[in-house]
Amino acid sequence: YLRQSNIKFDQITRLQCEGFLKKMKLVYKPNTIAKNMSILSSVFNEAIKSEIIRKNPIQGIEWKKEKIHKNFLLESQIIEILNLDFTEYLKGFKKGSASKIKESRDVFILSCFTGLRVSDALSINPSNVDLKKNELNIVQIKTKDLVTIPLHENALVLLERYNYQSPKVSAVHVNLNLKIIGNLLELKYDLTFHLARHTFICWLLSKGVDIYTVSKLAGHNDVRTTMIYAKLVDNAKKNAINQLPIL
């Protein structure tokens, strides 16, 4: 932002930080901005501890963070996604578009039954699949932790379809194709890949699987992350009860 490679900590001013914040508002969403500003503030605080600077130039600058509403899919919606016919929609598209959308759909469904992040779902190879135990063993790209996931029959069918490796489609194209699928389903929210992970976690919790087991299967390092989803399932149960008729 400052376009200076040799600027020192003690040369950075509050005005420059405000300018950086203003610049980010043109490009990023509020939560991305909040994350970047928090990281930057932490860096300045470390500089204070190391006696490089006396005051944090970000101190007193305010930024907003939006509350994230997590959604998850119902089993009936997954069936709808599997039964979608893309033929009419894809008229006029270049050859091969249908196969790429189907590949994106299949990777998404696989994540609904494994909880994999998109980076992991697109890096599966035959060595990750143990057919004797029906397990998937994969080192998560984000956390570098090894996670073992028992494979549901639906996941095994999808993996077999692609010879136990990920389809050759990029994460960018997966999310673009999911947007198309979401539009065809007329969902009230965006169909993004991470929604599959939400769905996997919420399904397990709603089926009564204990939160610590779910946390392990999801590859969460902190069970408190999983607890966020437990609250989501509780709210869904309350909403379901509220739909019952008053006699």
Accessible surface in RSA format (square Angstrom, percent):
REM  Atomic radii and reference values for relative SASA: ProtOr
REM  Chains: A
REM  Algorithm: Lee & Richards
REM  Probe-radius: 1.40
REM  Slices: 20
REM RES _ NUM      All-atoms   Total-Side   Main-Chain    Non-polar    All polar
REM                ABS   REL    ABS   REL    ABS   REL    ABS   REL    ABS   REL
RES TYR A   1   124.22  58.0  55.40  31.5  68.82 179.1  45.27  34.0  78.95  97.3
RES LEU A   2    51.10  28.5  33.78  24.2  17.31  43.5  36.87  25.9  14.23  38.3
RES ARG A   3   223.47  93.8 178.53  91.0  44.94 107.0  78.47 107.2 145.00  87.9
RES GLN A   4   101.00  56.5  79.18  57.9  21.81  51.9  26.78  57.0  74.21  56.3
RES SER A   5   124.95 105.6  78.17 104.3  46.78 107.8  56.97 121.3  67.98  95.2
RES ASN A   6   122.87  84.7 103.00  99.5  19.87  47.8  41.26  99.3  81.61  78.9
RES ILE A   7    44.89  25.5  22.45  16.7  22.43  54.1  23.92  17.2  20.97  56.9
RES LYS A   8   137.37  67.0 132.40  81.2   4.97  11.8  80.00  72.0  57.37  61.1
RES PHE A   9    71.29  35.7  64.53  40.0   6.75  17.6  64.91  39.4   6.38  18.3
RES ASP A  10   101.74  71.3  68.50  68.2  33.24  78.6  27.84  65.5  73.90  73.7
RES GLN A  11    98.72  55.2  84.55  61.8  14.18  33.8  30.94  65.9  67.79  51.4
RES ILE A  12    39.38  22.4  28.43  21.2  10.94  26.4  28.43  20.5  10.94  29.7
RES THR A  13    67.23  47.8  63.24  64.1   3.99   9.5  64.18  86.2   3.05   4.6
RES ARG A  14   110.06  46.2 105.45  53.8   4.60  11.0  51.95  71.0  58.11  35.2
RES LEU A  15   139.01  77.4 132.86  95.1   6.15  15.5 133.68  93.9   5.33  14.3
RES GLN A  16    49.89  27.9  45.72  33.4   4.17   9.9  21.31  45.4  28.58  21.7
RES CYS A  17     3.62   2.7   1.62   1.8   2.00   4.7   1.96   5.0   1.65   1.8
RES GLU A  18    64.38  37.0  59.38  44.9   5.00  11.9  22.96  44.4  41.42  33.8
RES GLY A  19    20.35  25.1   0.00   N/A  20.35  25.1  17.35  47.6   3.00   6.7
RES PHE A  20    54.31  27.2  54.31  33.6   0.00   0.0  54.31  32.9   0.00   0.0
RES LEU A  21    10.89   6.1  10.89   7.8   0.00   0.0  10.89   7.6   0.00   0.0
RES LYS A  22   151.08  73.7 149.24  91.6   1.84   4.4  93.28  84.0  57.80  61.6
RES LYS A  23   110.31  53.8 107.44  65.9   2.87   6.8  59.00  53.1  51.31  54.6
RES MET A  24     5.81   3.0   4.63   3.1   1.18   2.8   5.15   4.4   0.67   0.9
RES LYS A  25   126.39  61.7 101.20  62.1  25.20  60.0  54.31  48.9  72.08  76.8
RES LEU A  26   147.33  82.1 111.03  79.4  36.30  91.3 115.44  81.1  31.89  85.8
RES VAL A  27   107.79  70.9  74.18  67.2  33.60  81.0  79.20  68.8  28.59  77.5
RES TYR A  28   105.09  49.1  92.01  52.3  13.09  34.1  49.56  37.2  55.54  68.5
RES LYS A  29   162.80  79.4 158.79  97.4   4.01   9.5 103.83  93.5  58.97  62.8
RES PRO A  30    45.47  33.1  43.33  39.5   2.13   7.8  45.47  37.5   0.00   0.0
RES ASN A  31    35.29  24.3  30.04  29.0   5.25  12.7  22.78  54.8  12.51  12.1
RES THR A  32    56.43  40.1  52.46  53.2   3.97   9.5  27.97  37.6  28.46  43.0
RES ILE A  33     8.80   5.0   8.80   6.6   0.00   0.0   8.80   6.3   0.00   0.0
RES ALA A  34     4.91   4.5   4.62   7.1   0.29   0.6   4.90   6.9   0.00   0.0
RES LYS A  35   137.54  67.1 130.16  79.9   7.38  17.6  79.43  71.5  58.11  61.9
RES ASN A  36    47.09  32.5  42.18  40.8   4.91  11.8   8.99  21.6  38.10  36.8
RES MET A  37     0.04   0.0   0.04   0.0   0.00   0.0   0.04   0.0   0.00   0.0
RES SER A  38    54.54  46.1  50.60  67.5   3.94   9.1  32.18  68.5  22.36  31.3
RES ILE A  39    94.71  53.9  91.90  68.5   2.81   6.8  94.67  68.2   0.04   0.1
RES LEU A  40    50.01  27.9  48.79  34.9   1.22   3.1  49.79  35.0   0.22   0.6
RES SER A  41    22.77  19.2  22.77  30.4   0.00   0.0   6.89  14.7  15.88  22.2
RES SER A  42    61.69  52.1  58.65  78.3   3.04   7.0  30.73  65.4  30.96  43.4
RES VAL A  43    63.73  41.9  60.16  54.5   3.57   8.6  62.65  54.4   1.08   2.9
RES PHE A  44     1.53   0.8   1.53   0.9   0.00   0.0   1.53   0.9   0.00   0.0
RES ASN A  45    63.94  44.1  62.30  60.2   1.64   3.9  15.91  38.3  48.03  46.4
RES GLU A  46    96.70  55.5  96.24  72.8   0.46   1.1  43.73  84.6  52.97  43.2
RES ALA A  47     4.43   4.1   0.77   1.2   3.65   8.3   3.97   5.6   0.46   1.2
RES ILE A  48    57.51  32.7  51.20  38.1   6.30  15.2  51.20  36.9   6.30  17.1
RES LYS A  49   153.90  75.1 122.12  74.9  31.78  75.7  85.57  77.0  68.33  72.8
RES SER A  50    73.91  62.5  45.01  60.1  28.91  66.6  24.76  52.7  49.16  68.9
RES GLU A  51   157.98  90.7 126.57  95.8  31.40  74.8  44.19  85.5 113.79  92.9
RES ILE A  52    95.35  54.3  74.14  55.2  21.20  51.1  79.57  57.3  15.78  42.8
RES ILE A  53    15.61   8.9   7.09   5.3   8.52  20.5  12.99   9.4   2.61   7.1
RES ARG A  54   238.23 100.0 208.04 106.1  30.19  71.9  82.48 112.7 155.75  94.4
RES LYS A  55   144.83  70.7 133.97  82.2  10.86  25.9  78.60  70.7  66.23  70.5
RES ASN A  56     8.53   5.9   7.30   7.1   1.23   3.0   3.17   7.6   5.36   5.2
RES PRO A  57    17.22  12.6   7.90   7.2   9.32  33.9  16.53  13.6   0.69   4.3
RES ILE A  58     3.51   2.0   2.78   2.1   0.73   1.8   2.78   2.0   0.73   2.0
RES GLN A  59   117.54  65.7 103.71  75.8  13.83  32.9  37.35  79.5  80.19  60.8
RES GLY A  60    57.07  70.4   0.00   N/A  57.07  70.4  34.08  93.5  22.99  51.5
RES ILE A  61    17.96  10.2   5.55   4.1  12.42  29.9   7.95   5.7  10.01  27.2
RES GLU A  62   154.26  88.6 134.86 102.0  19.41  46.2  51.72 100.0 102.55  83.7
RES TRP A  63    71.38  28.6  42.86  20.7  28.52  67.0  36.42  19.4  34.96  56.7
RES LYS A  64   179.88  87.8 169.17 103.8  10.71  25.5 116.03 104.4  63.85  68.0
RES LYS A  65   153.11  74.7 121.43  74.5  31.69  75.4  63.93  57.5  89.19  95.0
RES GLU A  66   105.44  60.5  97.09  73.5   8.35  19.9  34.59  66.9  70.85  57.8
RES LYS A  67   173.30  84.5 147.74  90.6  25.56  60.9  99.39  89.5  73.91  78.7
RES ILE A  68   110.54  62.9  87.33  65.1  23.21  56.0  91.20  65.7  19.34  52.5
RES HIS A  69   141.62  77.4 120.26  83.6  21.35  54.6  81.24  83.7  60.38  70.3
RES LYS A  70    51.26  25.0  42.38  26.0   8.88  21.1  18.64  16.8  32.62  34.7
RES ASN A  71    51.84  35.7  46.88  45.3   4.96  11.9   4.97  12.0  46.87  45.3
RES PHE A  72    37.97  19.0  26.52  16.4  11.45  29.8  26.52  16.1  11.45  32.8
RES LEU A  73     0.00   0.0   0.00   0.0   0.00   0.0   0.00   0.0   0.00   0.0
RES LEU A  74   103.32  57.5 102.55  73.4   0.76   1.9 103.32  72.6   0.00   0.0
RES GLU A  75    91.61  52.6  87.93  66.5   3.68   8.8  34.47  66.7  57.13  46.6
RES SER A  76    66.36  56.1  59.56  79.5   6.81  15.7  48.33 102.9  18.04  25.3
RES GLN A  77    34.65  19.4  34.64  25.3   0.01   0.0   8.27  17.6  26.37  20.0
RES ILE A  78     6.10   3.5   6.10   4.5   0.00   0.0   6.10   4.4   0.00   0.0
RES ILE A  79   100.02  56.9 100.02  74.5   0.00   0.0 100.02  72.0   0.00   0.0
RES GLU A  80    91.88  52.7  85.71  64.8   6.17  14.7  35.42  68.5  56.46  46.1
RES ILE A  81     0.05   0.0   0.05   0.0   0.00   0.0   0.05   0.0   0.00   0.0
RES LEU A  82    75.08  41.8  59.83  42.8  15.25  38.3  59.83  42.0  15.25  41.0
RES ASN A  83   110.09  75.9  82.43  79.7  27.66  66.6  30.18  72.6  79.91  77.2
RES LEU A  84    37.71  21.0  25.01  17.9  12.71  31.9  27.85  19.6   9.87  26.5
RES ASP A  85   106.56  74.6  83.89  83.5  22.67  53.6  39.08  92.0  67.48  67.3
RES PHE A  86     4.10   2.1   1.96   1.2   2.14   5.6   1.96   1.2   2.14   6.1
RES THR A  87    93.50  66.5  82.60  83.7  10.90  26.0  66.21  88.9  27.29  41.3
RES GLU A  88   124.93  71.7 116.08  87.8   8.85  21.1  62.72 121.3  62.21  50.8
RES TYR A  89    84.45  39.4  65.60  37.3  18.85  49.0  50.33  37.8  34.12  42.1
RES LEU A  90    18.34  10.2  10.69   7.7   7.64  19.2  11.18   7.9   7.15  19.3
RES LYS A  91   140.85  68.7 115.70  71.0  25.16  59.9  81.50  73.4  59.35  63.2
RES GLY A  92    87.74 108.2   0.00   N/A  87.74 108.2  42.20 115.8  45.53 102.0
RES PHE A  93   101.07  50.6  75.26  46.6  25.81  67.2  81.23  49.2  19.84  56.8
RES LYS A  94   175.62  85.7 156.73  96.2  18.89  45.0 110.25  99.2  65.37  69.6
RES LYS A  95   210.56 102.7 175.17 107.5  35.39  84.3 127.41 114.7  83.15  88.6
RES GLY A  96    37.65  46.4   0.00   N/A  37.65  46.4  30.07  82.5   7.57  17.0
RES SER A  97    20.31  17.2  12.99  17.3   7.32  16.9  12.47  26.6   7.84  11.0
RES ALA A  98    40.42  37.2  38.63  59.6   1.79   4.1  38.63  54.4   1.79   4.7
RES SER A  99    54.54  46.1  48.96  65.3   5.58  12.9  42.45  90.4  12.10  16.9
RES LYS A 100    83.34  40.7  83.34  51.1   0.00   0.0  65.59  59.0  17.75  18.9
RES ILE A 101     3.45   2.0   3.45   2.6   0.00   0.0   3.45   2.5   0.00   0.0
RES LYS A 102    94.61  46.2  94.61  58.0   0.00   0.0  40.44  36.4  54.17  57.7
RES GLU A 103    32.62  18.7  32.62  24.7   0.00   0.0   4.06   7.9  28.56  23.3
RES SER A 104     0.00   0.0   0.00   0.0   0.00   0.0   0.00   0.0   0.00   0.0
RES ARG A 105    24.15  10.1  24.12  12.3   0.03   0.1   0.03   0.0  24.12  14.6
RES ASP A 106     3.97   2.8   3.16   3.1   0.81   1.9   1.44   3.4   2.52   2.5
RES VAL A 107     2.18   1.4   1.06   1.0   1.13   2.7   2.13   1.9   0.05   0.1
RES PHE A 108     0.00   0.0   0.00   0.0   0.00   0.0   0.00   0.0   0.00   0.0
RES ILE A 109     2.52   1.4   2.52   1.9   0.00   0.0   2.52   1.8   0.00   0.0
RES LEU A 110     9.91   5.5   9.91   7.1   0.00   0.0   9.91   7.0   0.00   0.0
RES SER A 111     0.00   0.0   0.00   0.0   0.00   0.0   0.00   0.0   0.00   0.0
RES CYS A 112     0.41   0.3   0.00   0.0   0.41   1.0   0.00   0.0   0.41   0.4
RES PHE A 113    31.22  15.6  24.70  15.3   6.52  17.0  26.51  16.1   4.71  13.5
RES THR A 114     0.13   0.1   0.00   0.0   0.13   0.3   0.00   0.0   0.13   0.2
RES GLY A 115     1.70   2.1   0.00   N/A   1.70   2.1   0.54   1.5   1.16   2.6
RES LEU A 116     5.10   2.8   3.62   2.6   1.48   3.7   5.07   3.6   0.03   0.1
RES ARG A 117    28.29  11.9  27.40  14.0   0.90   2.1  14.84  20.3  13.45   8.2
RES VAL A 118    36.24  23.8  34.75  31.5   1.48   3.6  34.75  30.2   1.48   4.0
RES SER A 119    42.07  35.5  31.89  42.6  10.17  23.4  33.65  71.7   8.41  11.8
RES ASP A 120     0.86   0.6   0.86   0.9   0.00   0.0   0.00   0.0   0.86   0.9
RES ALA A 121     0.46   0.4   0.00   0.0   0.46   1.0   0.00   0.0   0.46   1.2
RES LEU A 122    38.57  21.5  16.66  11.9  21.91  55.1  16.75  11.8  21.82  58.7
RES SER A 123    49.11  41.5  30.06  40.1  19.04  43.9  35.33  75.2  13.78  19.3
RES ILE A 124     6.42   3.7   0.54   0.4   5.87  14.2   0.54   0.4   5.87  15.9
RES ASN A 125    62.70  43.2  62.70  60.6   0.00   0.0  25.06  60.3  37.65  36.4
RES PRO A 126    73.68  53.7  65.15  59.4   8.53  31.0  65.55  54.1   8.13  50.5
RES SER A 127   101.41  85.7  59.83  79.9  41.58  95.8  58.23 124.0  43.18  60.5
RES ASN A 128    23.24  16.0  22.52  21.8   0.73   1.7   0.73   1.7  22.52  21.8
RES VAL A 129    17.57  11.6   1.49   1.3  16.08  38.8   1.97   1.7  15.60  42.3
RES ASP A 130    42.42  29.7  36.05  35.9   6.37  15.1  15.32  36.1  27.10  27.0
RES LEU A 131    94.80  52.8  75.49  54.0  19.31  48.6  75.75  53.2  19.05  51.3
RES LYS A 132   204.57  99.8 164.85 101.1  39.72  94.6 114.85 103.4  89.72  95.6
RES LYS A 133   142.95  69.7 119.22  73.2  23.73  56.5  70.48  63.4  72.47  77.2
RES ASN A 134    65.52  45.2  64.35  62.2   1.17   2.8   9.55  23.0  55.97  54.1
RES GLU A 135    42.33  24.3  42.33  32.0   0.00   0.0   1.27   2.5  41.06  33.5
RES LEU A 136     0.09   0.1   0.09   0.1   0.00   0.0   0.09   0.1   0.00   0.0
RES ASN A 137    46.97  32.4  43.29  41.8   3.68   8.9  17.87  43.0  29.10  28.1
RES ILE A 138     7.38   4.2   6.29   4.7   1.09   2.6   7.38   5.3   0.00   0.0
RES VAL A 139    84.38  55.5  74.60  67.5   9.78  23.6  74.60  64.8   9.78  26.5
RES GLN A 140     5.98   3.3   5.92   4.3   0.06   0.1   0.17   0.4   5.80   4.4
RES ILE A 141    83.28  47.4  77.23  57.5   6.05  14.6  80.14  57.7   3.13   8.5
RES LYS A 142   148.65  72.5 118.38  72.6  30.27  72.1  75.96  68.4  72.69  77.4
RES THR A 143    32.94  23.4  11.08  11.2  21.85  52.1  18.01  24.2  14.93  22.6
RES LYS A 144   150.07  73.2 131.00  80.4  19.07  45.4  93.65  84.3  56.43  60.1
RES ASP A 145    59.06  41.4  55.76  55.5   3.30   7.8  20.62  48.5  38.45  38.3
RES LEU A 146   120.31  67.0  89.72  64.2  30.59  76.9  89.72  63.0  30.59  82.3
RES VAL A 147    10.87   7.2   8.15   7.4   2.71   6.5  10.87   9.4   0.00   0.0
RES THR A 148    59.30  42.2  44.46  45.1  14.84  35.4  29.18  39.2  30.12  45.5
RES ILE A 149     4.02   2.3   4.02   3.0   0.00   0.0   4.02   2.9   0.00   0.0
RES PRO A 150    82.64  60.2  74.18  67.6   8.46  30.8  74.20  61.3   8.44  52.4
RES LEU A 151    15.16   8.4   0.00   0.0  15.16  38.1   1.29   0.9  13.87  37.3
RES HIS A 152    90.10  49.2  80.70  56.1   9.41  24.1  61.57  63.5  28.53  33.2
RES GLU A 153   129.65  74.4 123.65  93.5   6.00  14.3  39.01  75.4  90.64  74.0
RES ASN A 154    64.58  44.5  62.01  59.9   2.57   6.2  10.39  25.0  54.19  52.4
RES ALA A 155     0.00   0.0   0.00   0.0   0.00   0.0   0.00   0.0   0.00   0.0
RES LEU A 156    34.71  19.3  33.78  24.2   0.93   2.3  34.07  23.9   0.64   1.7
RES VAL A 157    74.71  49.2  72.21  65.4   2.50   6.0  72.68  63.1   2.03   5.5
RES LEU A 158    10.35   5.8   9.56   6.8   0.79   2.0   9.78   6.9   0.57   1.5
RES LEU A 159     4.70   2.6   3.33   2.4   1.37   3.4   4.70   3.3   0.00   0.0
RES GLU A 160   107.20  61.5  99.60  75.4   7.60  18.1  22.32  43.2  84.88  69.3
RES ARG A 161   127.80  53.7  94.49  48.2  33.31  79.3  49.36  67.5  78.43  47.5
RES TYR A 162    44.71  20.9  38.50  21.9   6.22  16.2  36.82  27.7   7.90   9.7
RES ASN A 163   106.33  73.3 100.27  96.9   6.05  14.6  18.96  45.6  87.36  84.4
RES TYR A 164    52.24  24.4  52.24  29.7   0.00   0.0  34.34  25.8  17.89  22.1
RES GLN A 165    67.05  37.5  65.52  47.9   1.52   3.6   4.76  10.1  62.28  47.2
RES SER A 166    10.84   9.2   4.50   6.0   6.34  14.6   7.29  15.5   3.55   5.0
RES PRO A 167    15.20  11.1   5.35   4.9   9.85  35.8  11.20   9.3   4.00  24.8
RES LYS A 168   162.80  79.4 146.50  89.9  16.31  38.8 107.48  96.7  55.32  58.9
RES VAL A 169    16.91  11.1   1.49   1.4  15.41  37.1   7.97   6.9   8.94  24.2
RES SER A 170    53.96  45.6  40.79  54.4  13.18  30.4  48.04 102.3   5.93   8.3
RES ALA A 171    39.36  36.2  34.85  53.8   4.51  10.3  35.16  49.5   4.20  11.1
RES VAL A 172   104.55  68.8  98.03  88.7   6.52  15.7 103.68  90.1   0.87   2.3
RES HIS A 173   104.08  56.9 104.08  72.3   0.00   0.0  69.68  71.8  34.41  40.0
RES VAL A 174     0.00   0.0   0.00   0.0   0.00   0.0   0.00   0.0   0.00   0.0
RES ASN A 175    58.06  40.0  52.68  50.9   5.38  13.0  23.38  56.3  34.68  33.5
RES LEU A 176    99.84  55.6  96.62  69.1   3.22   8.1  97.19  68.3   2.65   7.1
RES ASN A 177    15.56  10.7  15.56  15.0   0.00   0.0   0.00   0.0  15.56  15.0
RES LEU A 178     0.00   0.0   0.00   0.0   0.00   0.0   0.00   0.0   0.00   0.0
RES LYS A 179   125.14  61.1 123.44  75.7   1.70   4.0  67.28  60.6  57.87  61.6
RES ILE A 180    30.22  17.2  30.22  22.5   0.00   0.0  30.22  21.8   0.00   0.0
RES ILE A 181     0.00   0.0   0.00   0.0   0.00   0.0   0.00   0.0   0.00   0.0
RES GLY A 182     6.10   7.5   0.00   N/A   6.10   7.5   4.99  13.7   1.11   2.5
RES ASN A 183    96.99  66.9  80.59  77.9  16.40  39.5  25.28  60.8  71.71  69.3
RES LEU A 184    59.73  33.3  34.43  24.6  25.30  63.6  37.35  26.2  22.38  60.2
RES LEU A 185    27.79  15.5   5.90   4.2  21.89  55.0   8.87   6.2  18.91  50.9
RES GLU A 186   150.54  86.4 123.53  93.5  27.00  64.3  44.22  85.5 106.32  86.8
RES LEU A 187    36.70  20.4  11.15   8.0  25.56  64.2  13.51   9.5  23.19  62.4
RES LYS A 188   207.57 101.3 165.56 101.6  42.01 100.0 117.43 105.7  90.14  96.0
RES TYR A 189    64.50  30.1  50.52  28.7  13.97  36.4  56.65  42.6   7.84   9.7
RES ASP A 190   106.35  74.5  91.60  91.2  14.75  34.9  18.55  43.7  87.79  87.6
RES LEU A 191     4.48   2.5   0.02   0.0   4.45  11.2   0.02   0.0   4.45  12.0
RES THR A 192    62.31  44.3  62.08  62.9   0.23   0.5  49.28  66.2  13.03  19.7
RES PHE A 193     5.24   2.6   4.68   2.9   0.57   1.5   4.68   2.8   0.57   1.6
RES HIS A 194    82.91  45.3  80.14  55.7   2.77   7.1  50.94  52.5  31.96  37.2
RES LEU A 195     7.90   4.4   7.10   5.1   0.80   2.0   7.67   5.4   0.23   0.6
RES ALA A 196     0.00   0.0   0.00   0.0   0.00   0.0   0.00   0.0   0.00   0.0
RES ARG A 197     6.64   2.8   6.64   3.4   0.00   0.0   0.49   0.7   6.15   3.7
RES HIS A 198    18.14   9.9  18.14  12.6   0.00   0.0  17.33  17.9   0.81   0.9
RES THR A 199     0.00   0.0   0.00   0.0   0.00   0.0   0.00   0.0   0.00   0.0
RES PHE A 200    12.96   6.5  12.80   7.9   0.16   0.4  12.86   7.8   0.10   0.3
RES ILE A 201     0.00   0.0   0.00   0.0   0.00   0.0   0.00   0.0   0.00   0.0
RES CYS A 202     0.00   0.0   0.00   0.0   0.00   0.0   0.00   0.0   0.00   0.0
RES TRP A 203    34.68  13.9  34.65  16.8   0.03   0.1  32.65  17.4   2.03   3.3
RES LEU A 204    36.94  20.6  36.87  26.4   0.08   0.2  36.94  25.9   0.00   0.0
RES LEU A 205    22.43  12.5  12.02   8.6  10.41  26.2  12.02   8.4  10.41  28.0
RES SER A 206    53.09  44.9  29.02  38.7  24.07  55.4  21.97  46.8  31.12  43.6
RES LYS A 207   142.68  69.6 107.86  66.2  34.82  82.9  72.73  65.5  69.96  74.5
RES GLY A 208    64.48  79.5   0.00   N/A  64.48  79.5  35.59  97.7  28.89  64.7
RES VAL A 209    48.05  31.6  37.30  33.8  10.75  25.9  43.52  37.8   4.52  12.3
RES ASP A 210    78.23  54.8  66.52  66.2  11.72  27.7  47.60 112.0  30.63  30.5
RES ILE A 211    36.52  20.8  32.53  24.2   4.00   9.6  32.53  23.4   4.00  10.8
RES TYR A 212   141.32  66.0 139.93  79.6   1.39   3.6 102.58  77.1  38.74  47.8
RES THR A 213    58.98  41.9  54.47  55.2   4.51  10.7  38.57  51.8  20.41  30.9
RES VAL A 214     0.00   0.0   0.00   0.0   0.00   0.0   0.00   0.0   0.00   0.0
RES SER A 215     7.84   6.6   7.84  10.5   0.00   0.0   3.42   7.3   4.42   6.2
RES LYS A 216   161.62  78.8 153.67  94.3   7.95  18.9  97.97  88.2  63.64  67.8
RES LEU A 217    32.51  18.1  29.82  21.3   2.70   6.8  30.30  21.3   2.21   6.0
RES ALA A 218     1.45   1.3   0.00   0.0   1.45   3.3   0.73   1.0   0.72   1.9
RES GLY A 219     9.72  12.0   0.00   N/A   9.72  12.0   8.50  23.3   1.22   2.7
RES HIS A 220    24.97  13.6   9.58   6.7  15.40  39.4   8.54   8.8  16.44  19.1
RES ASN A 221   121.65  83.9  77.65  75.0  44.00 105.9  36.76  88.5  84.89  82.1
RES ASP A 222    51.68  36.2  46.87  46.7   4.81  11.4  26.84  63.2  24.84  24.8
RES VAL A 223    33.10  21.8  27.52  24.9   5.58  13.5  27.52  23.9   5.58  15.1
RES ARG A 224   168.16  70.6 163.10  83.1   5.06  12.1  63.47  86.7 104.68  63.4
RES THR A 225    55.97  39.8  53.10  53.8   2.87   6.8  32.19  43.2  23.78  35.9
RES THR A 226     0.00   0.0   0.00   0.0   0.00   0.0   0.00   0.0   0.00   0.0
RES MET A 227    77.29  40.0  76.88  50.9   0.41   1.0  53.52  45.5  23.77  31.5
RES ILE A 228    86.46  49.2  83.67  62.3   2.79   6.7  83.76  60.3   2.70   7.3
RES TYR A 229     7.08   3.3   7.08   4.0   0.00   0.0   0.63   0.5   6.45   7.9
RES ALA A 230    26.50  24.4  24.69  38.1   1.81   4.1  25.86  36.4   0.63   1.7
RES LYS A 231   141.89  69.2 140.53  86.2   1.36   3.2  85.80  77.2  56.10  59.8
RES LEU A 232    35.91  20.0  33.51  24.0   2.40   6.0  35.17  24.7   0.74   2.0
RES VAL A 233     6.28   4.1   6.28   5.7   0.00   0.0   6.28   5.5   0.00   0.0
RES ASP A 234    69.43  48.6  68.08  67.8   1.35   3.2  15.03  35.4  54.40  54.3
RES ASN A 235    76.14  52.5  75.09  72.6   1.06   2.5  15.89  38.2  60.25  58.2
RES ALA A 236    35.63  32.8  26.15  40.4   9.48  21.6  30.41  42.8   5.22  13.8
RES LYS A 237   109.34  53.3 104.66  64.2   4.68  11.1  66.93  60.2  42.41  45.2
RES LYS A 238   133.31  65.0 129.08  79.2   4.22  10.1  82.64  74.4  50.67  54.0
RES ASN A 239    87.25  60.2  86.69  83.8   0.56   1.3  21.30  51.3  65.95  63.7
RES ALA A 240    57.79  53.1  46.69  72.0  11.10  25.3  52.39  73.8   5.41  14.3
RES ILE A 241   112.33  63.9 108.06  80.5   4.27  10.3 108.08  77.8   4.25  11.5
RES ASN A 242   112.95  77.9  82.78  80.0  30.17  72.6  25.24  60.7  87.71  84.8
RES GLN A 243   144.31  80.7 116.77  85.3  27.54  65.6  43.44  92.5 100.87  76.5
RES LEU A 244   110.45  61.5 100.06  71.6  10.39  26.1 100.25  70.4  10.20  27.4
RES PRO A 245   103.27  75.3  78.88  71.9  24.39  88.7  89.12  73.6  14.15  87.9
RES ILE A 246   175.44  99.8 142.97 106.5  32.47  78.3 146.52 105.5  28.92  78.5
RES LEU A 247   204.10 113.7 134.57  96.3  69.52 174.8 167.32 117.5  36.78  99.0
END  Absolute sums over single chains surface
CHAIN  1 A    16220.5      13588.0       2632.5       9337.9       6882.5
END  Absolute sums over all chains
TOTAL         16220.5      13588.0       2632.5       9337.9       6882.5
